[in-house]
Amino acid sequence: MDNIYHTSQHRDKVKKWNLIEAPTGAGKTLGYLLPLSYLVNIDQKLVIATTTKVLQQQIVEQSIPLLNQVTDNEYHAEIVKSSYNFIDLDRFYEALDNYRLHSHTAILKMKIIVWLTMTTTGDLSELHLTNYNSPLFSIIRHRGESKENTIFSNDDFWLYQQNRYLESKILVTNQAFLARHLDSQYWGKNSYLVIDEANHFAGSLRSASSPTIDFLKLNEYVKKISDILYQNRVTLRYAFTEVTTQLWNYQDLQGMETHFQAIDELMERLEYNIFGTYVQNKVKFKDREDFVSILDSNHKFGRNNPKLFELLSDLIVELSLVSNRVETLFDQYNFQKNFISVELSKVISNLTIENNKLRDVILNLDDLLQAIQEKDTKFGVQIDMRDYYEVNTLKISWRQFDIQGLIEATTERFSQIFAIGAAITIQKDFSHFILDTQLNQNQINQMVILPDANSISKNSKIYLPSNLPDIQSLSSEEYYAMVTKYIVDVLDNLDHQTMILFNSLNTLSNVYDRLMETDVKEKWEILAQGVTGSNEKIKKRFAIGRRSVLLGANSFWEGVDFPKKMLEILIVTRIPFESPEQPDVKIKQDILKEQNLNVFKVDSLPNAILQLRQGLGRLVRTPNDRGVILLLDNRILTKSYGKTILDSLPKGLPVVNEDMDTIKKDINEFLN
């Protein structure tokens, strides 16, 4: 707290970055909220960028009330998200009468009406639905446009929400959202930025500037709009010929046909340009019957190809013309009160649904066009084709590596930046974080490592069964069987809440199936990510459970709080190395190789260490917590890099390598 307050009082105009590693359970949220709360005002705000919705809610619903309790103030924080999350009352009003799609749509409308008597925000997430896939949501979500002289223009939730953002001194948002909206006025001037879970920041920036374009889907959306307009031309002509405003008339319908033809032609030329330049000669004859996937990290896609640039630009223009005409038709429909039919409402709702999909693709095409224009940037491209002989099955995924521009823009935008996380350093060194984030040493003000107040080394242990096989020599089936055997052994003999962390959802699913064939399921509630419910649901079930076991991957490695005795045993199935087969990972590692860097040393190993440290952080959240890790991967002892991993874990943390009977006995004594 003192450090952050002092740094904020004496700001350096160039050296704005402060890298702080604070151990799990150290109360880091209050640690930055309290000192910065004394310095914020309407212009100079505190912006907090984190990774998940759960963490955003945690800050607003738990940390801010605690801050107010401590300071006797009434601070209020807003979660900044896009207009898409809010209801458009004008559109909903029209939908009530006009969009009579199915009986379940009618029930959904009733739920929304009841919710509208209670909500003060208009945020659709308050409905707490399991999914928002109903076509109704495509129609009633807010588009972000300003309202003038509409029925509900004085009660527009999005306008109200924007004013709340502008008036709030503390804003919480998603790291990727911040990257996409750096120039937004919401963030104020000379504001402070706290990047919470900072180890994810580089990844969030890269994904924010990595669009994907699926040409087959784009073709589907355009064809669907064309078909709807053509098949319902009589209904539309009858509906709009007499309208005095003439925002849309029958001639428009005929004029659209030329745009559809232009789009068809442009897409075909674009697909052949990409196929001929980047695919055709890269696929061997024998592989042409299979699914085609080309990973290219030599930064040449789009370079010296002015035709590609021209075709993309023209396609964006034509698609935008179609999309805007459909929007005009929607406005015309809402304006016309004298003619309403169920048939017409279905036509308009179907058009709106397809148009929303089309608008998303237009944004991605625009991102791709801008990415191609960037000179001297490092990136990779993944080109997929479902069928080599069908060029319209092309799918392009742009993978941005260079984020220097975004880092510089972020540095420029804020007056002081605090990058905070529980696992940022490797052996007390910030080099990996600095390399990954492409930070310039001149931008860094300080690097701080805070001591561990929870005594992880005293309150935790790592166990490695002595008779573990070499997992790299096992087949998939043998590996699943081995992991299942150890899990059953632990659950049969130890009575403690247990979480099992996997590197892949495929392994998790296979082990879950095997566990369900044992009698473990009679004694334990087995919760599995992607199998037994949403992440939120299984977290809650696990937190209130007495005899629960949770099988998790990805998001369960970090940011999940289970204090006290909610979690005591963590089984880590293998050292969490990223799979080099993943396109993102392969492209990143190819680019690092180009720079003559040792990929394993600067990327694979550091990321595995950070992930392992995050997993360890799930166990000990307070000074009174106790927990153990059972690691089912003996490479930590047999490989030369094992020492680096062990040296990066909390100093003095015991590592016990014994047979399972000794381990079970020791765990029982330690935890009891």
N, C-alpha and C positions, 0 to 999 in steps of 0.2 A: 504493500500500500504506500509506504513512504517513498519507495523507489519511483513508482508510477506518478505520484503527486509531484515529487521533485522534478522528474523529467518533463512533466507537462508544464511546469512553471518556467522551465528554462529550455525553451524549444530551439532546436537547431534547424535552420531553414533548408539545409541540404541533407544532413544526417537525420532522417526521420524514423528509421526502422529500429525498433527495440525488440530483440528476440529474448523471450523469457520461457524457460522450462520450469513448470511448477508441477510437483508430483500429484498423482491422483488423490482425491480426497483432501486437498490442501485448502479448499474453499476459494479457488482462483476466481470464480465469478464475482463473489463479493469483494475479492481482492482488487479487482480493477473497477468495479462499480462504485465503491465507496469513495476513493480519492477523486475519480473523474466526475462524480456527481456534484462536487463543489465547484467545478470549473465550467459546466455546461450552461448554455443559454439558447435562445431560439435560433441564432445564427451559428453558434459554435456548439454543435451537437456531439453526442456520443453515438457512434454507429458501431453495432456489434454484428460481425459476419460469422456465422457458424455453418454447420454442415447439414443437420437434419431438422425436420419439423419438430421432433420430440425435444431436441435441445433448445430450439426457439421457444417452444411452449414453456419449458422448464425455467428459462430466464424470466419470461414475462409473468408466469403464474407463481413461481417460488422465490426467485432471487430478488425481484423488484419489491414484493411485499416485505421481504426480510430487510432490504435496504431501507425502506420507509420506517420499519420498526426500529432499526438501529439509529437512524438520523432524525426521526420525528418529522420527516418531510412527507410530501405526497407526490413522489415521482410517478410518472406514468410512462410505460413503454409501448410502442406500437410495432407489430410485426409487418414489415413492408413486403407486399406481394403484388402481383399484377391484377389489373381490372377483371381479368378472366375468372378470378375467384369470387366475384361479387354478382349479385342478382341485378338485372336491369328491370326495374319495375314497369317501364313502358312495354317492354317486350313480354313480360310475364302477364300483364293486363290483357294484351292482345291474345296471348296463348290460352288464357282461361276459356275464352269463347271459341276460338278458332281452331286450335290444334287438337282435334279429337282423334287421337291415334289408337289407343288401346285402353282397356279398363284399368290396367296398372298405371297408365299415365294419369288417369283421373284421380286415383288414390294418391299419387305423388303430388299432384296439384293441391289436394286437400292438406297433405302434410305441410307443404310450403306455405299455404294460407295460415295454418295454425302457427307455424314458426314465425311468420311475419308479424303476428300479434306480440311476439316476445323479443325478437332480435333488435339490437341497437346498431348493428354493423352491416347487416346484409351479406355477411360472409357465408357462402354456401357450405363451407366445411362444418358449420354449426349444426347442420342437419344430421351429421354422424351416420351417413349412409355407407354401406359396405362398398358400393361402387356408384360412380356418377356417369354410367354409360348410356343412360336413357337419352333418346334424341331430344327430349324436352330441354335438357341442360345446354345442348348446342344452341338452342334458340334463345334461352333466357339469360345466358351469361353476358356480362357487360363487355362491350367492345372497346371501352376507353374513350369514346367520343364525347364531346361536351353536349349537354342537353339545352336546347333553347325552345321555349314555348310548347313543350310536350306536356301531357297530362301530369306527369310526375317529375317535371324538371326541378321543382322546388324541393323534392324529396329524393333526389338522386343519391343513392348510397355511395357511388364511386366518388362523386364530388365531395361528399361529406368525409369520406375516407382520406382523400388527398389532402383536405384541410387538416385532418388529424395528423397526417404525416408531417405537414409543414409546421404545425404548432407543437409537435412533440419534441422534447429535448433528448430523448433516448429512443433510438430505432434499432430494431433487431431484424436481420435479413439473412438470406441464403448466400453463400459465397459466390455461386455461379450467377445469381440474380444481380448481385452488386457488380460483377464483372461486365454484365450486359448493359447495365444502366448507370455507369460511372458518372455520366454527365447530368443525371437527374438533379433537379433542384431540391428534392427531399432531403438530401444529405447536408444541406446548409453550407456555410462557408467556414473555412479554417477549422473544420470539425476533427474530432479524434476518432480514429478507427481502431477497434480491437478485433483482431482475427482470432477467434476462438477455434480450437482444434486446428491449429495452424499447419500441422503436418499434411492436411488435405488441400491447402490453398492452391498449390501448383496444379494439382489434378483438377480442381474446380475451374481454374482459369483455362486449362487446356480443353476441358469438355465444353466450356462456354463458347469456345471459338472453333468447334469441330462439327460442322453440319453434315447430315446424311441426306442423300436424294435417291429415292427409289422410283425409277422411271416407269415401272409397271404400275405402281400405285398411282402415280401422277396421271398416267394415261387413263386409269380407271375413274379417277375423280372427274376429269374433264369430260370423259365419255358419258358419265352418269348425268352431269349437268346438261350436256347436249341432248341426251335422250329424254330427260324430264321435260325440257323446254319443247322439244319436237313433239313428243307424244301428247302433251297437254296444250298444244298451240290453240286449239279451238276454245278451251276453257279460259286460257289467258286472254285471247282476243276478245271474247265475250265480256270478260271482267274489266278490261282496261280501255276498250275503244272509246267509251263515252266519258272517261275521266277528264275533267277540265284542265287539271294541272299538266297533263301530258308528260309526266316524268318518264313514263314508259308507254310505248304504243306498239302496235303490231309490226311496224317497220323495223323497230329495234330487234324484234325476234328474228326477222330475216337478216338484218345486219350482223347478228351474232354468228350466223353461219360462216361468214367470211373469216371471223376471228378463229372459229374452231378449225377451219381448213388450214389457216396460217399456223396454228399451234401444232397440228398434226405434222405438217411439213417441217417445221422447225425442230420438233422433237426427233423426227426421223433423221434429219441431217446431223443433229447434235449427237445422237446415239451412234451413228456411223463414224462421226469424227472421233469420238472417244474409243470406240471399238477398234477402228483402223489404226489409230495412233498408239494406243496403250494396251490393247488386249490381243489382237489377231495373231501377232508373231510370238507372243509370250507363252501360248498354250500348245503343248506338244499334241500331235495328232491322236495319240493313244488316250489322252486325257480329255478329249473334246466331248465325250459322251457323259462325263461327270459334271457335277456342280463346279463351276469355275470360281476360284478365289485367288486374286493376285494382290500381294502386298508389295507396295513400292515405296521405299523410303529414300529415294535419291533426289527428291525435291524438284523433279522435272515436270510434274503434271501441270499442264496449262502454260508452261514456259515456251516461248517461241511458237505459240499456237494462236495467233490473233483471230483465226476463224472461230475457235472455241469461245473466246471472249465475246466476239460479235454475236454468235448464235445464242449464248446465254443471255446477253443483254436484251436481244430481240424477244426471246421467249418470255422473259420476266415482264416486258412491256405488254405482250399479247395476253398473258395469263392475268395480269393486273386489270386490263380492260374488261375481260370477262367477269372477273370477281367483282369489280366495281359496279358493273351493270346488274349483277344479281342482287347486290346490296340495294341498288336503286329500286329494283323490282320489289324488294322487301319493304322499303320505305313507302312505295306507292301503294302497296297492299294495306299497310297500316293506316294510310291516309284515307283509303276508300272505305267508307262506313256503309254505303248503300247496298253493297253486294258482298255478302259473305256466305260461303258454302263450305260444307265439310270437304268436298272434293278439292276446292281451291286451297283450303288450309293445308291439306296434305301435300299438295304440289309445292307450296311455299316452304313448308317445314322441311321437306326432303331436299329442296334446293339449298336451304340455309345450312343444313347438316353437311352436305357435300362441299359447299363453299367455305365452310370453316376449315375443312381438311385442306382445301386448295390454298387458302391463305397461309397456312403453316408451311406448305411446300415453297410458296413464293418467298417467304422469309428465309428459308434454308438456301434457296437458289441465290438470293441476294448475298447471304453470308459467303457462299461458295465463290461468287464473283469477286467479292472484296478480298477474300483469302488469296485468290489467284493473282490479284493485282499487287499484293505485298511482295516487294523485292527482297532478295537475300534472306528470306525466312526459312527456317527448317521445319519440315512437315513430312508426313507420310500419307499415302492414299491406299485405301482398301477398295478394290473393284471386284464386285461379285456378279456372277451371271447364273441364273438358274439353268439356262440352256445356251450353250455356245452358239447355236445356230439361230437363236432368237435375240436380236440386239435390243429389243424393247424390255428384256428382263435385266438390264443393267442396273446396278445399285452402286452408288459412290459414297464412301464414308471418308471424309477428310479428317485427318488426325493431326492437329496442330501440336508442335513441340515448342517452338519459340513463344515465350510469353513475356519477353523483355519489354515490349511495347505496352502491354497491359500493366506490368509492374511499374513502369515509369509513369503511366497515366494515373495509377492508384496513388503513387508517391506524390504526384503533382496535386491531386485532388484533396488530400488530407494534410492537416498540419502536423500530426504525429501519429505513428502507427505502432501498435503493440501486437506482435505475433506471439500468441501464448498457446502452449500445449503441454500435455503430460509426457509426451515422447517425441522430442525434436532432435536430441543429440545422439550421437553414436560415440560411446566412450568419452563422454563429456566434451564432444567436439561438434560444432554447428556446421561443419563443412558440407555435409550431405544436404542439409536443408538449404544452404546458400546456393549450392550448385543446382538443385532441383527447382528452386524458385527463380533462378537466374538473377539473383540480387547482385548489385554492384557493391563492393566493400565501402565505397564512398557514401552509400545510402544508409549504412548501418551506424547507429548511434551507440548501442551497447548490446552485449550478449550476457545474459544472467542465468545461472542455474540455481534454483532455490533448493534448500535441503529438504529431505524427506522427513516429515513430522510423524508419519504413521509407522515408522520402523518396520518397513516391509521385510527387511532381512531377518528381524526377530519374529515377526508374526506370520511368516510364510516359508514354505519349503518347496523345492522341486524334486520330484522322484522320477527315476528312470529304471524300469525293470531290467535286471541284469541279463535275462535270457531273450531280449528282444532280437528278432531276426533283422537282417539288413533289408529295409523296406524297398530299396531299389531293385532287389533281386526277386521280389514277389510279383506274381501275376495279380491282376485286379481282383479276381475272386479270392485268392489267398490273402490279399491285403484286407478286404472287407471282413473276411472270417477272423483274421488276427485282431483287428480293432474291436469287433463285436465281442470276442472272447474276453478281452481285458475290461471292457465296459461292464459285461455281465458279472465278472469277478468282483469288481468294485461295488456294484449295486447290490449284489447278493450278501456282501460282508460288511458294508459300511452304511450307516444310516445318516447321510448328510446330503443336503441339496447339492445337486451336481449339474454342471454345464459342460457340454462336449463341443469343442470348436473344430470345424473342418475347413479345409482349403477349397473344397468344391461342393456344390449342391448335389452333384451326381453321386459322390461318395456318401454324403449325408443320407440321401434317399435310399441307397443300397444297404447301408448299415441299419437304418430305421426298419426296413423290411425284415432284416434278419433278427433284430431285437424283438419285433412283434411275433416272431415264431418261438421265442423263449418264454419261460414263466415269469420273467422280469416284469412283463406288462400287468401281471396280477398284483404286484406289490407297489409298482411305481406308475405315476401318470407320465407318459412319455410324450413330450411336446417337440415337434420338429418343424423347423423353418421351411416354408413352402409346401408343407404336407398337412399339418394339423390346424392351420389358420394363419391369419396375417401376423406380421412381426409384432404389432401392438398387442394383439390378442394373446399371443403366447408369452410375451413379457409379463403381462398382467397375471395370467394364470400361474406362471412360475413364481412371481413375487408373493402371491397369496398361498402358494402350495406348501404342504408339509413334506410330502414325499414325491417331489417332481424332479424330472430330469429333462434338460433342454438341449436339443441338438441344434446348433446354430453355425452359420458361416457368415462371411462378409460383415454385415452391420453389427453382428453380435460381438465382434472382436473389440469394439470400443463404444464409448458413449452410453453404456448401459449401467445404471446404478442399482446394485443389489446389496445394500449395507446390512450390518448385523449378521444374522445367521441365514439370510435369504440365499446366499451362495457360499459354500465352503470348499467344494472340490471342483477343480477345473481340469478336464482331460483334454490335452492338446494332441490331436491325432498325428500331426507332423509339423516340422518347422515350416512356418508359413511363407515359403518362397512363392513369388508370383510365377504363374505358368508362362514360359517363354513362347508358348503357342498362341497366347492371347494376342490379337492384332495390336492393341494399344501398347502392350509390353514389348512385342517384337520390334515395332517401329521405333519406339523410344530407345531400345537397346542398340538397334542398327545405327541410329544417329550418334549415340555415345561412342560406338566403335569407330565411326568416321572421325571423331575428335581424338582418336588414339587413346581412349580411356579404357581401363580395365572394367568391363561391364559388371562382372560379378562383384568386384570390390566397391565400385561407386554406386551401384544401383541394386542388384539382386540381394546381396547380403545386408546392406543398410535397411532396405525396406522390410526384410524378414525380421530383423532385430526390432525395428520399431513396432511391427505388428505383434511380436511376441511380448514386448513390454506393455503394449496396450492391453493384451490379454491378461497379463499379470495384474494390471491396474483394475480389472473387474473384481478381484478378490478382496483387496484390502482398501476400504474406502474411509475408515476411521481408525484412530489409534487402538481401538478395542477389537477390531475385526481380526479374524484368523482365517487363513485359507491355504490350500496346497494345490500344486500343479502336478499332474501325472503326465509326463511327456512320453509319447509312444514312438519316439524317433531317436535312435542311438547315435545318429550322425553328429550330435552335439559333443559326443565323446570320441568318436572314431575318425572324424574329419579334421583337417588342420584349421578350418574356419570355426570349429566348435569353440575353441578358446576365445576367439573374438566375440562370439555370441555371449558366452558366459561372463566375459569381462565387461560386457555392456549392461548386464543385469545389475540390480542394486548390490552394492558392496556387502559382502558377508552373507549373502543369501545361500543357505545350505543346499547342496545338490547331493541327493542320496541315491546311490546306484547299488541296489540290493535285489534279492529275489522277492516275488510278490507277497509271500507270507510275511516276511519281515516288514515290507512296505506297508501292508494293511495294518499290522500291529502298531507301527510307528505313527501312521496317520491317525488312528483311533486315539492314541495317547496324546498326540500333539493337539488335536482339535477338541478333545474333552478336558 
